[in-house]
Amino acid sequence: MPADTNHRPVVTRFAPSPTGALHIGGARTALFAWAYARGHSGKFILRIEDTDLKRSSPESTRGIIRDLVWLGLMWDEGPKGPCMKQACDCGKGPDEDFDPYNRQVGDNGPYFQSQRAEQGLYDHYIQLLLDAGEAYEEDGAVRLKMGGHRGDIAFDDAVYGHIEVKAEDLEDFVIRKGDDGGRLPTFHFAVVCDDALMGVTHVIRGQEHLSNTTKHAAIYDALAKLTNDAVTWARPTWVHTPSIMNPGGSKMSKRDKAKAARQAAKIAKIAKIAKADGIDAARFDAFIDADNNDNDITLAIAHKLGLKLPEIDVNDFLESGYLPGVCLNYIALLGWNPGDNQEKFDLDFLSKHFDFDRVGKANSTFDRDKLRSFNGDAIRELSKDDFACELGGYVKNYRPDWQEASVFNGDDWQTFCTAVQERAETLPQPLDANTFLIAEDDGIEYDFAPKPIRKAMTNSNGAGVKLLGEVRAAFDGLPEDNFGHTAHEKINELAEAAGINMGKYAQPVRIAVAGSPVTPPLDVTLDLLGKSSTLERIDRCLAAAKAHMESQA
């Protein structure tokens, strides 16, 4: 009983379960559903499947909706999302108090399965099945008859083709839970009812649901017969997308975070952090023994060890400083091929060109290096003002260490952003690389062991230290105003007079002011620091270098 979707307006949906954060694979599902609907003048619905009462939460619901809004995947029907401020007083986060449960738009609501269950919607159709002998009760739960009662089931998938399952391989399955489950419908039953009643014509989801499709086909067919409504209960076009894998071949999963934390804890030989972090010792031991993937313990270990957990969820990529358009561009390529060797495109291109014939069957590997490269390219393509706005918003939301710094709150911000934009691959990268700009002058530490610093400073009987001393004397008489420019000119004069490369003077200065030989352009760096901080840091560096050389003598 295949669906005839050619004569119905296209309707797609994204129906996440709010039992955690939005996985990047879920975002890809939403993207494909959005793109197909937009490309066929159709409708895209957001529906929340929250019948798992023990694991679902309002916090997760709001988080999923915020992530979709951040990505720019706006829906036509469903819970209303928050206001996401994107103007240049940017960085003011989304409306944290928005209420998606009571703010819904569309004619097919409510768009929460828990609310639909309260209305008795699912019970009505379950009763039809019971009365017709298509289902039966067992230990309080209701099961749909399969096997010989229903016969073989075949269906067509837009990616994986024609699939047939013999009756003897089909077992009866639960469509409504018993008392322990609140007598709520199972996923299998609720998803079919909701898709049918909302007019969904194309069900796009991960291949892990391919094995569930015989169950769903059986429900469609049974209710089409019992309601005598073959239009409403017509099977949709099923589209199952390939899995997203880690480079090592494992499936990209939320469990990857716990695995990384567990391995790091074992290497660091952390016996117990439970007591210090208020975590039950038994929970901690079970986590270390891989008996669970407790998120609280994962985060506690990461915090204690300063561990960077792998990005798995959409919010991880937001916090890691990726641009939403880049994330969408990249994940679209995980399973879909636009053709003509094209890799870079926007949502407009995707909505015009996406179709199922270019969705492959093979699993895709998530390459974070390639994503970073995409992101760096996109950052460089931003206008200077837009980059300053993006980075400013990131600081306001995620970097309290920069929020009170003078470089962030004055005219210097645009100067800083212009200087670092070309090399930035993610938004936090230039912040992390230039913390010396927000450090106290006495907070700069000097380590003369690394080869680049030895070469620039202490090799050849401290040649670099001597040159730094010359710079210090020359800087002393320079004016405060436009200090970076005049200081740069003075270094150039010293180099020309000595007949040596300017870098011989510049590198010791960089090390003195930053503790590292790598900084933004030196004139910009010194301008941002100002004369007073520059001189104080040079003095401290000279003293530290001389003490180091004496200790090595």
N, C-alpha and C positions, 0 to 999 in steps of 0.2 A: 504494500500500500504506500508507494512513494509519494512524497509531497510534490504538489504542483505549485512551486513558488513563483513561476514565471508570470502568473496572472495576479499576484498579490503584491501590494507595496512592500518593499524591503523593510524589515524590522530586525535589528540585531540587539543584543543585550550584553552587558557585563554583569555578572552576578556573584560577587565575592562573598565569602563567609568571613565575618568580622571576628576571627579568632586569633588575630595577630596583625602584623604590619603587612602592607601590600608588597608581595614578592615581585621582583622584576619580571618574572615570567607571567604573572598575572597582569602586569602592565602591558606586556606584549599582546596578551589576549584582548585586553580592552582596546589597544591601539588597532588591531586588525578588525575588530567589530566596529569601531568608530569609523575607520577608513572605508570599509565596505559599505556601510550605511551612507556615508557622505558621498561616496562615488556613485551611488545608485539612487540619489535623491530620496533616501530612506530615513528611518527613524532609529536613533540609538538610545537604548534604555539602560539606566542603572538600577539594579535591584539588589537588595541586601538579603542574603540567605542566612538568617540568624536563628534557625530553629535548634541549633546546638546551644541550649541555654547555659550549660556549665562552662563553655569555653568562649561564647560570644560576649562582647563588651561594648558599651557605648564609646569608650576611648578608642578601641580599634576601628569602630565604624567611622568616627570622625577623622581618624588618621588616614584611612583609605580614601575618604572623600577629599581630604586636603591634598593628598598625593596626586589624585587624578586632576584636581584643579591646577596644581602646580605644573603638571605635565601639559596642561592645555587641552585635555580630552573632555570636552564639555558634552553633556548628555541632554536629550530632549525631554525625557520623562524620568522622574525619580526624586530622591531626596535633594533638597536644595543645598548647595555647598556654601562655604564661607566666602566673604569678600577677601580676595587676595590683592593686597596693595602692591602695585608695580611701578608707582611713580618715583621720581627722583628724591623724594624725601624718604626713599625706599628703606627696606629692611624692617619696617614695622610689620610684624608677623601677621598671619591670618587671624581672622575672628575666631578666638578660641572657644567662645561661648555659643557658637551657632548650634541650633537644634534641628538635626535632620529628621528626627522622628515626627515632629509636628510641622515641619516646613517641607512639603512635597508638592510637586507639580506634575500634572498629567491626568488623563482620563482613565487610567488602568490601575490606579492605586488601591490600597496602599502598597508601597514598594518595599516593605519589610515583611518577610514571611511570618514573623511572629505576630504582626498585626493582622495579616491575612488569616492566620490560624484562629485568632480570637474571633473573627467574623464567621467562623464555621465553614469557610470556603472548601477546605480540603476534606472535611468530614462529609460534606454533601456528596462528593464524588466517590469517596471510599464506601459510603453506604450504598450507592448505586452498584458498585462492584460486589459488595456482600450480598445484596438482594438478588443479583443475577447469578450468584454462584461462581463468579470469577475470582473471588477472594474468600478467605476464611480467617477466623480468629484462632490464635494459639497462644496460650499463656498470656493473654491480655494484648498481644500484638496482632496486627492484621497482616496476612501474607497474600500476595498475588499468586495465583496458580500458573505454573509454567509447564515445562516438560510435555508429556503426551496430551495434556489438556489444550495446550496452545499450538503445539506443532513446531516445526522448524521456523526460525526467524532469519530473514535476510534484510540487509539494508545497504544503501550506497553512501559512501563517504566521499566528499569532494577532493580529499587528498589521498586516502588509502584505498579508494575504489570499492568494489563490490565485496561484501562480507556476508557469509552465511554461517549460522550456528545450528547444529542439529538439536532436535528436541531433547534427546537423552543427555545432552550437555548443559541443559538449562534447568536450574533449580528454582523452586519457589523462593521468594524473597520478601522481606518485610517492607510494607509501604506505610504502616503507622506503628510507632513504638508503643510499648506497653506502659504501665504505670510509672516505672522507673524513668522512662523517657518523656514523661508528661503527656503521653498519648498524642504526641506531635507527629506530623508526617515525616518520613525519612526524606533525605535529599532526593532520592530517585523519584518519589511521587510528587513532592512539592515542585521540583524543577519542571516536570512535565506539565503539571497544572498551570503553573505561572507562565511558562512559555506559550502554551496554547491560548490561554485567556488574554494574554497581552499581544497576541498576534505575531509572535516571533517567527520569522521565516527562515532565519539562518542562525544555527547554534554553533558558535566558534569557541573552541576550548582545547585544552592540552590533550595529548594522545593518551594520557593516563586514564581518561574517561572513555576511551574507545571500547573497553571491555564492558562498560556500563550501558552501552547504547542498545543492546538487545533488550535489556530491562525497560528502557525508555520507549523503545518501539512497541513493546508489548502493551504498555500503558496507553500510549496513543491509540493503538488499534482497538483496544478493549473499550475505551471511552468514546471513540468515534462511533462504534457500533451501538453502544448503550444509549448514547444521547441522540443518535440519528443525526449527527452534525459532523459530516466529513470535512467541512471547511475549517471549523474551529480546531478540530482535533487532527488535522492533516499533519503528517510527519514533516518536520522542518528539513532543510538541507543541513546535514551534519558536516562540520569542518573541523577535523582534529589536527592540531599543529604539532610538529616534532618537539622533543624535549630540548632544554638548554642545559649544556653540560659544562663542567669545569675542565680546564686544560688536561687534567690527569685522567679524565674519562668518567668521573663520578657525576651524578646528576647535581646540578646547582640547586642547593637546598638551604633552607633556614638552619638546618643542623650543622652547616659548615662553620657557623660562628661558634657554636658550642665545641665543635671538634678542634678549632684553632685555639680556643681558650684552654681546653683540656690538655692539649699538647704543650702549650706554653707553661701551664701550671706544673706539669710533670718535669719539664726541663728545668724550671726554676726551683724545683723541689719545694713547692709551697705545701707544707703539711696541713696547715689550717689557716684559712682566712675567715672561716665562718664566724668565730667569736668576735673578731674585730669589726666585721661588717654586718653583724646581727643576723647571720644566716645559720639556720639549724645545721648542726654538725652532721647529722645523718643525711640531710639533703646534699650537703657538700660531698660527703664520701660517695654517695650514689652517683653524683655527677662525675666525679673523677673516675669511677668504675664504669662509666659510660652507660649507666642504667637510666639516665634521663638527659634532657637537653635544656635544663633549667635556665631561663633567660636571665634571671636575677643573678645567679652565680656566674654566668658567662660575663655579664657586665662588671661584676665585682672583680673578677680576675683581670679583665682587660684594664680596669681603672688602676688596680694595684700595680700591674706590670707595665703600664703605659703601652698596652698592646693595641695595635691597629687591627680591628676585626675585618674580615672580608666583607665587601659590599654585596648584599644579597637583596635587601628590600629597597624600594624606591627612596625612602627617606635616607637610607645610607648614602645613596648617590647625591642626594641634595646636600647632606651634611659634608660630603667629601668635595663639594664644590664643582659639580658637573652642571652644565646648563641643560634645562629641560628638553629643548629642541634637539640637542646632541644625543641625549638618552633615547629619545624616540627614534631618531635617525638610525642609531646603532642597533637597537633591539628589533627594528623592522627588518634588518638584514639577517637576523637569526631565524632562518627558516623561509624567508621570502627573497626572491631575486628580481630586482627591477629590470634587469636586462641591460644591454649596451654597456656593460662594465661600469655602470653608474653606482656610486656609493654614497655620495653626498646629496641630500635632498631635504625638503621641508614637508610639513603636513599637507600643504596644498598639492604638491607633487604626488604624495602618497595617496591622497583621496582620489586623485584622477587616474592613477595607474594601478592601484592595488586590486588584485583579483586572485582567485584560488589556484589558477592554473600554474602560477609560479611559486606556490608554496610547496616545498620539497618534503620528502618523507624522512630524509636522513636527519639525525640529531645535529644540533649546532653547538659549537664551542664558544663560550664567552671569553673573549680576549680583552683583558683589562688594558693591556698596552695599546691596543688599537683604539679602544674607547678614549684613553687619555690623549692619543694623537688627534682623534676627531675633536676632542674638547679644546685642545690647544689651538687647532686651526680655527675653530669657531670663535675663540676668545680674540685671536688676532684680527678676525674680520669685524669685530665690534668697533663702533666709533669710540673715540677716546672718552666722550661723555657717557656712553652706554656702559663701557667697561668700568668707569669710576662708580657708576650707579650700581652695577651688579656687585662689584667688590664691596662697596659701601653697605649694601643690603646684607651681604654675607657677614660682615663685621658686626653689624647691629644684631644679627640673629644668633651668631655662633662664636664670636671672638671678643669676650669681655676684656681680654688682655690688651686689645687695641682700642677699645671704645673711649677711654679717657686720655689717650695719647694725643699730644699736640699735633702730630703729623696727620691724625685723622680728623681733627676738629677745626682745622684752619684751611687757609688757601693752599697749604702744602699737599693736600690730599690729591688734587688733580696732578700735581707735579710727580708725586710718587707713583700714581697709577700709570701715567704716561711712560715712566721709566721702566716699569716692570711688566707691562702688558705683553711685550714681544716674546718674553721667555716663559710666560705663565701657561701651564697646561691645565691646572685646576685653580679655583679661586683661593684656597688657602695656601697654595704653594708660595706665592710671593710674600705672604704674611709670615710663614714659617721660615723662609730664607732670609728675612730681614728683621728679625726680632731685635737686633741690635739698635734699631731706630727707636724702639720704645723702651729700651732698657735704661736703668740708671747708669750714670757714667762709671760708677765703681762696680757695676754688675757685669762688665765685660771681662771674660776670663781669657788668659793667654796661655796657649800650649805650643811650645816651640819644637815638639817632637815630630809632627807631621812633615813629610818631605817638602811640600810646597812652601811651608812657613820657614823651615830651616833654610831653604834655598834663598828666599827673599830677605831673611833677617840675619841669621847667625852664621851662615857659611862664610868662608873667606875672612875669618877673624872678625866676624860681625860687620861686614861691609854694609849690609842693609840697615843695621842699627845706626851706623855713622850717618848714612844718608837721611834717615828719619830725624836725627838730631839737627841736620842742616835745615830740613823742612820746618822743624819746630821753631827754629830761630827766625826763619823767613816769614812764617805765618804770624808771628807775634805782632808785627807792625801793620797787618792788614786791617781794613775797616770791617765792622760788623755787617753792614749792608752788602748784599750781593756777595756774601763771603765765598760761596762755592765757586763762583765764576772767577773771582780774583785769585783764590787759592789755586785753582787749576792752572791759571796763567802763570802764577809764581813757580809751580812745579815745572812747567814747561821751560821757563827761563833758566831754572837751576840745571835741568837736563841739558839744555843747549850749551850753557856755559861749561859744564863738565864734559861735554862731548859724549854723553851716554844716552841710551834709550830712556824715554820718559818713564817706562814701566819700572825701571830700577828704583825710582823715587815713589811712584804711585803705589806699588804693591805694599811696601812697608806702611804707608799711610792707611791703606785699606785694612791691613791687619791690626793696626793701632785702634782704628775707630770701630771695627766690627768683630775683631777676634778671628777673622777669616780673610783670605785673599780674594773672595768673591763678593762683590757688592754691585748695586746699580752704578751707572756712570758716576765717576768720582766727583764731578762738579755738582751733580744732583745730590749725591750722598752727603757731601759737606754742607751744601745749602740747607738740607733738611735737618742736619745736626746743629748747625750754627757754630760760630767761632769758639764760644766758651766750652761746649762739650767736646769739640774737636781737640782743642789744646789740652784739656784735662785728660782725655783718653790717650793722647800721644805721650804725655808725661808719665802716665801709669804704665804704658807699654814699654817705654824706654827703661823705666826702673825695673820692670819684670824681666826684660831681655838681658839687661846687665847682670842682674842677680842670677839668671839662668846660666849665662856664660861663665860667671865666676864659679858656680857650682860644678861646671863641667871641666874647669881648668885642672 
